[in-house]
Amino acid sequence: MTRSSEEAVRGLWQTLSARDYDGIADWVTDDCLYMDMPLGPALSARGPADIAKRLRVGWGGLAAYENHDGVLVADGEHVMYEHSETWTFSSGEVFTLPFATVHRVREGRVCLWKDYWDYGAIMNAAPAAWVESLGTADTSWVFDATDLV
């Protein structure tokens, strides 16, 4: 059964909200490109395993994470999704970050995923220990997508 573009994106974000890193592979293509646009295409991840590693950099140390559903607009393979995420840090800070995400869907699975968010807002809200942990995080996932976007 082939999923619609909307079903693929909603299914992916339900999986992400559960922090089901293994489940990501059910929703993205083997060559899916994931980019946090504020960081630029040189710090992208490609494929479900590396996308999961990339997400663990941000979410791995959180006490809780939740995606809040929002407006989703689909036009064929292109999907724009306005949503927000609430991050609860293990030290008790809670922060909600608005997102706009652009997806491309191929054969019922996401093949391109670009997140747009406010880098300064996260750096101002995150505890120092979390920010410092970024300096020693696993970077084996890094894929330079500069020539692809």
N, CA, C and O atoms as a GROMACS GRO file, in nm:
protein
  596
    1MET      N    1   0.084  -0.118   0.000
    1MET     CA    2   0.000   0.000   0.000
    1MET      C    3   0.089   0.124   0.000
    1MET      O    4   0.179   0.137   0.083
    2THR      N    5   0.063   0.215  -0.091
    2THR     CA    6   0.139   0.339  -0.099
    2THR      C    7   0.070   0.445  -0.014
    2THR      O    8  -0.052   0.463  -0.021
    3ARG      N    9   0.150   0.514   0.066
    3ARG     CA   10   0.097   0.622   0.149
    3ARG      C   11   0.094   0.752   0.071
    3ARG      O   12   0.175   0.772  -0.020
    4SER      N   13   0.002   0.839   0.107
    4SER     CA   14   0.002   0.973   0.049
    4SER      C   15   0.117   1.052   0.110
    4SER      O   16   0.175   1.012   0.211
    5SER      N   17   0.149   1.163   0.048
    5SER     CA   18   0.255   1.249   0.101
    5SER      C   19   0.219   1.296   0.241
    5SER      O   20   0.305   1.299   0.330
    6GLU      N   21   0.096   1.333   0.262
    6GLU     CA   22   0.051   1.378   0.394
    6GLU      C   23   0.065   1.266   0.497
    6GLU      O   24   0.114   1.290   0.607
    7GLU      N   25   0.023   1.145   0.462
    7GLU     CA   26   0.036   1.032   0.555
    7GLU      C   27   0.182   1.004   0.590
    7GLU      O   28   0.213   0.972   0.705
    8ALA      N   29   0.270   1.015   0.491
    8ALA     CA   30   0.412   0.989   0.516
    8ALA      C   31   0.470   1.090   0.614
    8ALA      O   32   0.544   1.054   0.705
    9VAL      N   33   0.436   1.216   0.596
    9VAL     CA   34   0.490   1.320   0.685
    9VAL      C   35   0.430   1.308   0.825
    9VAL      O   36   0.503   1.316   0.923
   10ARG      N   37   0.301   1.290   0.834
   10ARG     CA   38   0.239   1.276   0.968
   10ARG      C   39   0.293   1.151   1.039
   10ARG      O   40   0.320   1.154   1.159
   11GLY      N   41   0.310   1.042   0.966
   11GLY     CA   42   0.364   0.920   1.026
   11GLY      C   43   0.505   0.940   1.076
   11GLY      O   44   0.541   0.894   1.184
   12LEU      N   45   0.588   1.009   0.996
   12LEU     CA   46   0.724   1.038   1.039
   12LEU      C   47   0.724   1.118   1.169
   12LEU      O   48   0.796   1.084   1.262
   13TRP      N   49   0.644   1.223   1.175
   13TRP     CA   50   0.646   1.308   1.294
   13TRP      C   51   0.584   1.241   1.417
   13TRP      O   52   0.622   1.273   1.530
   14GLN      N   53   0.492   1.149   1.399
   14GLN     CA   54   0.443   1.071   1.513
   14GLN      C   55   0.555   0.982   1.565
   14GLN      O   56   0.571   0.966   1.686
   15THR      N   57   0.633   0.925   1.475
   15THR     CA   58   0.748   0.842   1.513
   15THR      C   59   0.853   0.925   1.584
   15THR      O   60   0.910   0.881   1.684
   16LEU      N   61   0.879   1.046   1.534
   16LEU     CA   62   0.977   1.133   1.596
   16LEU      C   63   0.932   1.177   1.735
   16LEU      O   64   1.012   1.184   1.828
   17SER      N   65   0.803   1.208   1.749
   17SER     CA   66   0.752   1.251   1.878
   17SER      C   67   0.771   1.143   1.984
   17SER      O   68   0.790   1.173   2.102
   18ALA      N   69   0.766   1.018   1.941
   18ALA     CA   70   0.789   0.905   2.032
   18ALA      C   71   0.938   0.877   2.051
   18ALA      O   72   0.976   0.788   2.127
   19ARG      N   73   1.023   0.953   1.981
   19ARG     CA   74   1.168   0.931   1.979
   19ARG      C   75   1.200   0.784   1.946
   19ARG      O   76   1.289   0.723   2.007
   20ASP      N   77   1.127   0.731   1.850
   20ASP     CA   78   1.148   0.594   1.802
   20ASP      C   79   1.250   0.600   1.689
   20ASP      O   80   1.214   0.603   1.572
   21TYR      N   81   1.377   0.603   1.726
   21TYR     CA   82   1.484   0.620   1.628
   21TYR      C   83   1.488   0.508   1.525
   21TYR      O   84   1.515   0.532   1.407
   22ASP      N   85   1.462   0.386   1.567
   22ASP     CA   86   1.460   0.273   1.472
   22ASP      C   87   1.344   0.285   1.374
   22ASP      O   88   1.354   0.242   1.259
   23GLY      N   89   1.233   0.342   1.419
   23GLY     CA   90   1.114   0.355   1.336
   23GLY      C   91   1.128   0.456   1.224
   23GLY      O   92   1.046   0.458   1.132
   24ILE      N   93   1.229   0.542   1.230
   24ILE     CA   94   1.250   0.642   1.125
   24ILE      C   95   1.263   0.575   0.989
   24ILE      O   96   1.215   0.628   0.888
   25ALA      N   97   1.327   0.460   0.985
   25ALA     CA   98   1.350   0.389   0.858
   25ALA      C   99   1.220   0.351   0.789
   25ALA      O  100   1.220   0.331   0.667
   26ASP      N  101   1.110   0.341   0.861
   26ASP     CA  102   0.981   0.310   0.800
   26ASP      C  103   0.923   0.429   0.723
   26ASP      O  104   0.833   0.412   0.641
   27TRP      N  105   0.974   0.548   0.750
   27TRP     CA  106   0.914   0.670   0.697
   27TRP      C  107   1.003   0.750   0.603
   27TRP      O  108   0.955   0.839   0.534
   28VAL      N  109   1.133   0.718   0.598
   28VAL     CA  110   1.224   0.791   0.509
   28VAL      C  111   1.291   0.693   0.413
   28VAL      O  112   1.305   0.575   0.442
   29THR      N  113   1.332   0.746   0.299
   29THR     CA  114   1.402   0.664   0.201
   29THR      C  115   1.546   0.638   0.247
   29THR      O  116   1.597   0.709   0.333
   30ASP      N  117   1.608   0.538   0.189
   30ASP     CA  118   1.747   0.506   0.224
   30ASP      C  119   1.842   0.621   0.193
   30ASP      O  120   1.948   0.632   0.255
   31ASP      N  121   1.805   0.706   0.097
   31ASP     CA  122   1.891   0.820   0.062
   31ASP      C  123   1.833   0.954   0.109
   31ASP      O  124   1.874   1.059   0.060
   32CYS      N  125   1.739   0.950   0.203
   32CYS     CA  126   1.677   1.073   0.252
   32CYS      C  127   1.782   1.170   0.302
   32CYS      O  128   1.876   1.133   0.373
   33LEU      N  129   1.766   1.294   0.264
   33LEU     CA  130   1.855   1.401   0.306
   33LEU      C  131   1.784   1.485   0.410
   33LEU      O  132   1.675   1.536   0.386
   34TYR      N  133   1.847   1.500   0.527
   34TYR     CA  134   1.792   1.579   0.638
   34TYR      C  135   1.884   1.697   0.665
   34TYR      O  136   2.005   1.680   0.683
   35MET      N  137   1.826   1.817   0.668
   35MET     CA  138   1.905   1.938   0.690
   35MET      C  139   1.838   2.026   0.794
   35MET      O  140   1.718   2.055   0.786
   36ASP      N  141   1.916   2.070   0.892
   36ASP     CA  142   1.876   2.178   0.980
   36ASP      C  143   1.925   2.304   0.912
   36ASP      O  144   2.044   2.334   0.915
   37MET      N  145   1.836   2.379   0.851
   37MET     CA  146   1.876   2.491   0.765
   37MET      C  147   1.955   2.600   0.838
   37MET      O  148   2.042   2.660   0.776
   38PRO      N  149   1.929   2.628   0.966
   38PRO     CA  150   2.013   2.729   1.032
   38PRO      C  151   2.160   2.687   1.042
   38PRO      O  152   2.248   2.773   1.056
   39LEU      N  153   2.188   2.558   1.034
   39LEU     CA  154   2.326   2.509   1.042
   39LEU      C  155   2.389   2.497   0.904
   39LEU      O  156   2.511   2.485   0.893
   40GLY      N  157   2.309   2.500   0.801
   40GLY     CA  158   2.360   2.493   0.665
   40GLY      C  159   2.372   2.352   0.613
   40GLY      O  160   2.376   2.256   0.690
   41PRO      N  161   2.378   2.338   0.481
   41PRO     CA  162   2.380   2.205   0.418
   41PRO      C  163   2.507   2.125   0.445
   41PRO      O  164   2.507   2.003   0.425
   42ALA      N  165   2.614   2.188   0.490
   42ALA     CA  166   2.739   2.115   0.517
   42ALA      C  167   2.726   2.025   0.640
   42ALA      O  168   2.808   1.935   0.659
   43LEU      N  169   2.623   2.047   0.722
   43LEU     CA  170   2.601   1.964   0.841
   43LEU      C  171   2.471   1.886   0.828
   43LEU      O  172   2.390   1.882   0.922
   44SER      N  173   2.451   1.824   0.714
   44SER     CA  174   2.332   1.744   0.688
   44SER      C  175   2.356   1.599   0.730
   44SER      O  176   2.467   1.559   0.762
   45ALA      N  177   2.248   1.523   0.727
   45ALA     CA  178   2.256   1.379   0.750
   45ALA      C  179   2.185   1.311   0.634
   45ALA      O  180   2.091   1.366   0.577
   46ARG      N  181   2.231   1.191   0.599
   46ARG     CA  182   2.170   1.120   0.486
   46ARG      C  183   2.143   0.975   0.525
   46ARG      O  184   2.231   0.905   0.574
   47GLY      N  185   2.019   0.932   0.503
   47GLY     CA  186   1.979   0.795   0.532
   47GLY      C  187   1.928   0.780   0.674
   47GLY      O  188   1.967   0.858   0.762
   48PRO      N  189   1.842   0.682   0.698
   48PRO     CA  190   1.776   0.668   0.828
   48PRO      C  191   1.871   0.651   0.947
   48PRO      O  192   1.846   0.708   1.054
   49ALA      N  193   1.977   0.575   0.932
   49ALA     CA  194   2.068   0.553   1.045
   49ALA      C  195   2.140   0.681   1.084
   49ALA      O  196   2.152   0.712   1.203
   50ASP      N  197   2.188   0.756   0.986
   50ASP     CA  198   2.259   0.880   1.017
   50ASP      C  199   2.163   0.991   1.062
   50ASP      O  200   2.201   1.075   1.143
   51ILE      N  201   2.042   0.990   1.010
   51ILE     CA  202   1.942   1.086   1.058
   51ILE      C  203   1.914   1.059   1.206
   51ILE      O  204   1.905   1.152   1.286
   52ALA      N  205   1.900   0.932   1.242
   52ALA     CA  206   1.878   0.898   1.383
   52ALA      C  207   1.995   0.944   1.470
   52ALA      O  208   1.974   0.996   1.580
   53LYS      N  209   2.117   0.924   1.423
   53LYS     CA  210   2.234   0.971   1.498
   53LYS      C  211   2.228   1.122   1.516
   53LYS      O  212   2.256   1.174   1.624
   54ARG      N  213   2.193   1.194   1.410
   54ARG     CA  214   2.184   1.340   1.415
   54ARG      C  215   2.079   1.385   1.515
   54ARG      O  216   2.103   1.478   1.593
   55LEU      N  217   1.964   1.321   1.515
   55LEU     CA  218   1.858   1.360   1.608
   55LEU      C  219   1.898   1.332   1.753
   55LEU      O  220   1.861   1.407   1.843
   56ARG      N  221   1.973   1.226   1.774
   56ARG     CA  222   2.019   1.194   1.910
   56ARG      C  223   2.111   1.303   1.966
   56ARG      O  224   2.118   1.323   2.088
   57VAL      N  225   2.182   1.373   1.878
   57VAL     CA  226   2.268   1.483   1.924
   57VAL      C  227   2.184   1.586   1.999
   57VAL      O  228   2.222   1.630   2.107
   58GLY      N  229   2.070   1.622   1.944
   58GLY     CA  230   1.984   1.721   2.009
   58GLY      C  231   1.895   1.664   2.116
   58GLY      O  232   1.880   1.723   2.223
   59TRP      N  233   1.835   1.551   2.088
   59TRP     CA  234   1.732   1.498   2.176
   59TRP      C  235   1.778   1.391   2.274
   59TRP      O  236   1.709   1.362   2.372
   60GLY      N  237   1.894   1.332   2.249
   60GLY     CA  238   1.938   1.217   2.327
   60GLY      C  239   1.941   1.240   2.476
   60GLY      O  240   1.908   1.150   2.553
   61GLY      N  241   1.982   1.359   2.520
   61GLY     CA  242   1.992   1.388   2.663
   61GLY      C  243   1.869   1.453   2.722
   61GLY      O  244   1.868   1.489   2.840
   62LEU      N  245   1.764   1.468   2.642
   62LEU     CA  246   1.643   1.531   2.694
   62LEU      C  247   1.564   1.438   2.785
   62LEU      O  248   1.561   1.317   2.763
   63ALA      N  249   1.502   1.495   2.886
   63ALA     CA  250   1.413   1.417   2.972
   63ALA      C  251   1.283   1.385   2.898
   63ALA      O  252   1.224   1.279   2.920
   64ALA      N  253   1.240   1.477   2.810
   64ALA     CA  254   1.118   1.455   2.732
   64ALA      C  255   1.124   1.539   2.605
   64ALA      O  256   1.190   1.643   2.599
   65TYR      N  257   1.054   1.491   2.505
   65TYR     CA  258   1.042   1.562   2.378
   65TYR      C  259   0.901   1.537   2.326
   65TYR      O  260   0.849   1.426   2.335
   66GLU      N  261   0.840   1.644   2.269
   66GLU     CA  262   0.709   1.626   2.210
   66GLU      C  263   0.694   1.718   2.090
   66GLU      O  264   0.725   1.836   2.097
   67ASN      N  265   0.646   1.662   1.979
   67ASN     CA  266   0.612   1.740   1.861
   67ASN      C  267   0.465   1.777   1.873
   67ASN      O  268   0.381   1.694   1.906
   68HIS      N  269   0.435   1.902   1.845
   68HIS     CA  270   0.297   1.951   1.846
   68HIS      C  271   0.252   1.972   1.702
   68HIS      O  272   0.308   2.055   1.630
   69ASP      N  273   0.152   1.898   1.664
   69ASP     CA  274   0.101   1.902   1.528
   69ASP      C  275   0.054   2.043   1.493
   69ASP      O  276   0.008   2.118   1.579
   70GLY      N  277   0.066   2.078   1.365
   70GLY     CA  278   0.023   2.209   1.319
   70GLY      C  279  -0.028   2.201   1.177
   70GLY      O  280  -0.074   2.096   1.132
   71VAL      N  281  -0.020   2.312   1.107
   71VAL     CA  282  -0.070   2.320   0.970
   71VAL      C  283   0.020   2.239   0.878
   71VAL      O  284   0.142   2.252   0.881
   72LEU      N  285  -0.043   2.156   0.796
   72LEU     CA  286   0.028   2.077   0.696
   72LEU      C  287  -0.037   2.103   0.561
   72LEU      O  288  -0.158   2.088   0.545
   73VAL      N  289   0.045   2.142   0.465
   73VAL     CA  290  -0.004   2.170   0.331
   73VAL      C  291   0.072   2.080   0.234
   73VAL      O  292   0.195   2.083   0.229
   74ALA      N  293  -0.003   2.000   0.158
   74ALA     CA  294   0.059   1.908   0.063
   74ALA      C  295   0.019   1.945  -0.079
   74ALA      O  296  -0.097   1.976  -0.108
   75ASP      N  297   0.118   1.942  -0.166
   75ASP     CA  298   0.096   1.964  -0.310
   75ASP      C  299   0.176   1.856  -0.382
   75ASP      O  300   0.293   1.875  -0.415
   76GLY      N  301   0.111   1.745  -0.406
   76GLY     CA  302   0.180   1.633  -0.468
   76GLY      C  303   0.289   1.581  -0.376
   76GLY      O  304   0.262   1.544  -0.262
   77GLU      N  305   0.412   1.578  -0.426
   77GLU     CA  306   0.523   1.525  -0.347
   77GLU      C  307   0.579   1.625  -0.246
   77GLU      O  308   0.660   1.589  -0.161
   78HIS      N  309   0.537   1.750  -0.254
   78HIS     CA  310   0.588   1.856  -0.168
   78HIS      C  311   0.494   1.880  -0.050
   78HIS      O  312   0.373   1.893  -0.067
   79VAL      N  313   0.552   1.885   0.069
   79VAL     CA  314   0.472   1.904   0.190
   79VAL      C  315   0.540   2.008   0.278
   79VAL      O  316   0.660   1.998   0.307
   80MET      N  317   0.463   2.108   0.320
   80MET     CA  318   0.512   2.206   0.417
   80MET      C  319   0.435   2.184   0.547
   80MET      O  320   0.313   2.167   0.547
   81TYR      N  321   0.510   2.186   0.657
   81TYR     CA  322   0.452   2.151   0.787
   81TYR      C  323   0.497   2.255   0.889
   81TYR      O  324   0.616   2.266   0.920
   82GLU      N  325   0.400   2.329   0.943
   82GLU     CA  326   0.428   2.424   1.050
   82GLU      C  327   0.391   2.355   1.180
   82GLU      O  328   0.277   2.310   1.197
   83HIS      N  329   0.484   2.346   1.271
   83HIS     CA  330   0.463   2.274   1.395
   83HIS      C  331   0.554   2.331   1.502
   83HIS      O  332   0.626   2.427   1.477
   84SER      N  333   0.552   2.274   1.620
   84SER     CA  334   0.645   2.315   1.725
   84SER      C  335   0.689   2.193   1.803
   84SER      O  336   0.626   2.088   1.799
   85GLU      N  337   0.800   2.210   1.874
   85GLU     CA  338   0.856   2.103   1.955
   85GLU      C  339   0.877   2.156   2.096
   85GLU      O  340   0.926   2.267   2.116
   86THR      N  341   0.841   2.075   2.194
   86THR     CA  342   0.872   2.108   2.332
   86THR      C  343   0.984   2.016   2.379
   86THR      O  344   0.972   1.894   2.375
   87TRP      N  345   1.092   2.078   2.424
   87TRP     CA  346   1.208   2.007   2.476
   87TRP      C  347   1.211   2.026   2.627
   87TRP      O  348   1.204   2.139   2.676
   88THR      N  349   1.221   1.917   2.700
   88THR     CA  350   1.237   1.922   2.845
   88THR      C  351   1.376   1.868   2.875
   88THR      O  352   1.404   1.750   2.855
   89PHE      N  353   1.462   1.956   2.923
   89PHE     CA  354   1.600   1.918   2.953
   89PHE      C  355   1.605   1.844   3.086
   89PHE      O  356   1.520   1.865   3.173
   90SER      N  357   1.704   1.758   3.102
   90SER     CA  358   1.715   1.679   3.225
   90SER      C  359   1.736   1.767   3.348
   90SER      O  360   1.709   1.723   3.460
   91SER      N  361   1.782   1.890   3.329
   91SER     CA  362   1.801   1.983   3.441
   91SER      C  363   1.674   2.062   3.473
   91SER      O  364   1.674   2.146   3.563
   92GLY      N  365   1.564   2.035   3.399
   92GLY     CA  366   1.435   2.092   3.432
   92GLY      C  367   1.385   2.202   3.341
   92GLY      O  368   1.265   2.232   3.342
   93GLU      N  369   1.471   2.264   3.262
   93GLU     CA  370   1.426   2.369   3.170
   93GLU      C  371   1.332   2.310   3.065
   93GLU      O  372   1.352   2.198   3.018
   94VAL      N  373   1.230   2.387   3.030
   94VAL     CA  374   1.134   2.346   2.927
   94VAL      C  375   1.129   2.458   2.824
   94VAL      O  376   1.120   2.576   2.858
   95PHE      N  377   1.136   2.419   2.697
   95PHE     CA  378   1.144   2.516   2.588
   95PHE      C  379   1.061   2.466   2.472
   95PHE      O  380   1.071   2.350   2.432
   96THR      N  381   0.978   2.555   2.415
   96THR     CA  382   0.900   2.521   2.296
   96THR      C  383   0.952   2.604   2.179
   96THR      O  384   0.960   2.727   2.186
   97LEU      N  385   0.986   2.534   2.072
   97LEU     CA  386   1.048   2.596   1.956
   97LEU      C  387   0.958   2.580   1.834
   97LEU      O  388   0.923   2.468   1.798
   98PRO      N  389   0.919   2.691   1.769
   98PRO     CA  390   0.841   2.680   1.645
   98PRO      C  391   0.928   2.636   1.528
   98PRO      O  392   1.045   2.673   1.519
   99PHE      N  393   0.870   2.558   1.440
   99PHE     CA  394   0.938   2.506   1.322
   99PHE      C  395   0.853   2.526   1.198
   99PHE      O  396   0.730   2.530   1.205
  100ALA      N  397   0.919   2.539   1.086
  100ALA     CA  398   0.859   2.521   0.955
  100ALA      C  399   0.946   2.416   0.887
  100ALA      O  400   1.068   2.430   0.881
  101THR      N  401   0.884   2.312   0.838
  101THR     CA  402   0.958   2.202   0.779
  101THR      C  403   0.908   2.178   0.637
  101THR      O  404   0.787   2.177   0.611
  102VAL      N  405   1.003   2.158   0.547
  102VAL     CA  406   0.972   2.129   0.407
  102VAL      C  407   1.014   1.984   0.381
  102VAL      O  408   1.126   1.944   0.412
  103HIS      N  409   0.922   1.908   0.323
  103HIS     CA  410   0.950   1.768   0.290
  103HIS      C  411   0.924   1.744   0.142
  103HIS      O  412   0.843   1.813   0.079
  104ARG      N  413   0.994   1.647   0.088
  104ARG     CA  414   0.960   1.591  -0.042
  104ARG      C  415   0.938   1.443  -0.017
  104ARG      O  416   1.015   1.379   0.054
  105VAL      N  417   0.833   1.389  -0.077
  105VAL     CA  418   0.795   1.249  -0.056
  105VAL      C  419   0.803   1.175  -0.188
  105VAL      O  420   0.755   1.223  -0.290
  106ARG      N  421   0.865   1.057  -0.183
  106ARG     CA  422   0.878   0.971  -0.301
  106ARG      C  423   0.827   0.833  -0.264
  106ARG      O  424   0.877   0.772  -0.169
  107GLU      N  425   0.729   0.784  -0.336
  107GLU     CA  426   0.674   0.649  -0.316
  107GLU      C  427   0.636   0.625  -0.170
  107GLU      O  428   0.666   0.519  -0.114
  108GLY      N  429   0.571   0.724  -0.110
  108GLY     CA  430   0.517   0.707   0.025
  108GLY      C  431   0.617   0.725   0.139
  108GLY      O  432   0.585   0.698   0.254
  109ARG      N  433   0.740   0.771   0.106
  109ARG     CA  434   0.841   0.792   0.211
  109ARG      C  435   0.911   0.926   0.187
  109ARG      O  436   0.929   0.969   0.073
  110VAL      N  437   0.951   0.990   0.295
  110VAL     CA  438   1.017   1.120   0.287
  110VAL      C  439   1.157   1.100   0.231
  110VAL      O  440   1.234   1.017   0.279
  111CYS      N  441   1.190   1.179   0.127
  111CYS     CA  442   1.324   1.171   0.067
  111CYS      C  443   1.404   1.300   0.087
  111CYS      O  444   1.526   1.301   0.065
  112LEU      N  445   1.338   1.407   0.128
  112LEU     CA  446   1.405   1.533   0.160
  112LEU      C  447   1.333   1.596   0.278
  112LEU      O  448   1.210   1.599   0.282
  113TRP      N  449   1.411   1.646   0.375
  113TRP     CA  450   1.354   1.701   0.497
  113TRP      C  451   1.441   1.818   0.539
  113TRP      O  452   1.558   1.801   0.575
  114LYS      N  453   1.382   1.938   0.533
  114LYS     CA  454   1.455   2.059   0.569
  114LYS      C  455   1.381   2.130   0.682
  114LYS      O  456   1.266   2.173   0.665
  115ASP      N  457   1.447   2.143   0.798
  115ASP     CA  458   1.390   2.211   0.913
  115ASP      C  459   1.438   2.355   0.919
  115ASP      O  460   1.557   2.383   0.904
  116TYR      N  461   1.345   2.446   0.941
  116TYR     CA  462   1.375   2.588   0.960
  116TYR      C  463   1.331   2.626   1.101
  116TYR      O  464   1.215   2.608   1.137
  117TRP      N  465   1.425   2.679   1.181
  117TRP     CA  466   1.399   2.715   1.321
  117TRP      C  467   1.498   2.823   1.363
  117TRP      O  468   1.592   2.854   1.290
  118ASP      N  469   1.476   2.878   1.481
  118ASP     CA  470   1.556   2.990   1.532
  118ASP      C  471   1.671   2.938   1.618
  118ASP      O  472   1.652   2.897   1.732
  119TYR      N  473   1.791   2.941   1.560
  119TYR     CA  474   1.911   2.894   1.630
  119TYR      C  475   1.935   2.972   1.759
  119TYR      O  476   1.966   2.913   1.863
  120GLY      N  477   1.920   3.102   1.753
  120GLY     CA  478   1.943   3.186   1.871
  120GLY      C  479   1.848   3.152   1.984
  120GLY      O  480   1.887   3.154   2.101
  121ALA      N  481   1.724   3.122   1.951
  121ALA     CA  482   1.625   3.089   2.055
  121ALA      C  483   1.666   2.962   2.130
  121ALA      O  484   1.652   2.957   2.252
  122ILE      N  485   1.715   2.863   2.060
  122ILE     CA  486   1.757   2.739   2.127
  122ILE      C  487   1.880   2.764   2.213
  122ILE      O  488   1.888   2.714   2.326
  123MET      N  489   1.975   2.839   2.161
  123MET     CA  490   2.098   2.866   2.237
  123MET      C  491   2.070   2.950   2.362
  123MET      O  492   2.139   2.935   2.463
  124ASN      N  493   1.971   3.037   2.355
  124ASN     CA  494   1.936   3.119   2.470
  124ASN      C  495   1.858   3.043   2.576
  124ASN      O  496   1.863   3.078   2.693
  125ALA      N  497   1.786   2.939   2.536
  125ALA     CA  498   1.700   2.865   2.629
  125ALA      C  499   1.767   2.740   2.685
  125ALA      O  500   1.733   2.696   2.795
  126ALA      N  501   1.859   2.684   2.613
  126ALA     CA  502   1.919   2.556   2.654
  126ALA      C  503   2.015   2.577   2.771
  126ALA      O  504   2.083   2.679   2.779
  127PRO      N  505   2.020   2.480   2.862
  127PRO     CA  506   2.117   2.489   2.972
  127PRO      C  507   2.260   2.475   2.919
  127PRO      O  508   2.284   2.413   2.816
  128ALA      N  509   2.352   2.533   2.991
  128ALA     CA  510   2.493   2.534   2.950
  128ALA      C  511   2.546   2.392   2.927
  128ALA      O  512   2.623   2.370   2.834
  129ALA      N  513   2.508   2.298   3.010
  129ALA     CA  514   2.558   2.161   2.998
  129ALA      C  515   2.517   2.100   2.864
  129ALA      O  516   2.595   2.028   2.802
  130TRP      N  517   2.395   2.128   2.820
  130TRP     CA  518   2.349   2.074   2.691
  130TRP      C  519   2.428   2.137   2.577
  130TRP      O  520   2.473   2.067   2.486
  131VAL      N  521   2.447   2.269   2.583
  131VAL     CA  522   2.524   2.339   2.479
  131VAL      C  523   2.666   2.284   2.475
  131VAL      O  524   2.720   2.260   2.367
  132GLU      N  525   2.727   2.265   2.590
  132GLU     CA  526   2.864   2.213   2.597
  132GLU      C  527   2.872   2.071   2.541
  132GLU      O  528   2.973   2.034   2.481
  133SER      N  529   2.768   1.992   2.559
  133SER     CA  530   2.768   1.854   2.510
  133SER      C  531   2.775   1.848   2.358
  133SER      O  532   2.818   1.746   2.302
  134LEU      N  533   2.734   1.954   2.290
  134LEU     CA  534   2.740   1.956   2.144
  134LEU      C  535   2.884   1.948   2.095
  134LEU      O  536   2.911   1.896   1.987
  135GLY      N  537   2.976   1.999   2.174
  135GLY     CA  538   3.117   2.000   2.136
  135GLY      C  539   3.181   1.862   2.133
  135GLY      O  540   3.284   1.843   2.068
  136THR      N  541   3.122   1.767   2.203
  136THR     CA  542   3.177   1.630   2.207
  136THR      C  543   3.080   1.528   2.147
  136THR      O  544   3.099   1.408   2.164
  137ALA      N  545   2.979   1.576   2.078
  137ALA     CA  546   2.877   1.485   2.023
  137ALA      C  547   2.932   1.403   1.907
  137ALA      O  548   3.029   1.442   1.841
  138ASP      N  549   2.869   1.289   1.883
  138ASP     CA  550   2.899   1.203   1.768
  138ASP      C  551   2.872   1.282   1.640
  138ASP      O  552   2.761   1.333   1.621
  139THR      N  553   2.971   1.292   1.554
  139THR     CA  554   2.953   1.361   1.426
  139THR      C  555   2.971   1.266   1.306
  139THR      O  556   2.992   1.311   1.194
  140SER      N  557   2.963   1.137   1.332
  140SER     CA  558   2.981   1.041   1.223
  140SER      C  559   2.870   1.050   1.119
  140SER      O  560   2.883   0.995   1.010
  141TRP      N  561   2.763   1.118   1.150
  141TRP     CA  562   2.647   1.134   1.063
  141TRP      C  563   2.665   1.245   0.961
  141TRP      O  564   2.588   1.252   0.866
  142VAL      N  565   2.763   1.332   0.977
  142VAL     CA  566   2.774   1.452   0.895
  142VAL      C  567   2.790   1.417   0.748
  142VAL      O  568   2.876   1.339   0.709
  143PHE      N  569   2.703   1.478   0.668
  143PHE     CA  570   2.705   1.464   0.522
  143PHE      C  571   2.698   1.606   0.465
  143PHE      O  572   2.607   1.682   0.499
  144ASP      N  573   2.791   1.641   0.380
  144ASP     CA  574   2.795   1.773   0.319
  144ASP      C  575   2.704   1.774   0.195
  144ASP      O  576   2.739   1.717   0.091
  145ALA      N  577   2.589   1.838   0.208
  145ALA     CA  578   2.493   1.843   0.098
  145ALA      C  579   2.499   1.973   0.022
  145ALA      O  580   2.406   2.006  -0.052
  146THR      N  581   2.607   2.047   0.038
  146THR     CA  582   2.619   2.178  -0.025
  146THR      C  583   2.592   2.173  -0.175
  146THR      O  584   2.525   2.261  -0.229
  147ASP      N  585   2.643   2.072  -0.242
  147ASP     CA  586   2.626   2.063  -0.387
  147ASP      C  587   2.488   2.009  -0.429
  147ASP      O  588   2.458   2.001  -0.548
  148LEU      N  589   2.406   1.972  -0.331
  148LEU     CA  590   2.275   1.913  -0.362
  148LEU      C  591   2.159   2.010  -0.343
  148LEU      O  592   2.047   1.980  -0.383
  149VAL      N  593   2.186   2.123  -0.281
  149VAL     CA  594   2.076   2.218  -0.255
  149VAL      C  595   2.103   2.353  -0.318
  149VAL      O  596   2.021   2.444  -0.307
   0.00000   0.00000   0.00000
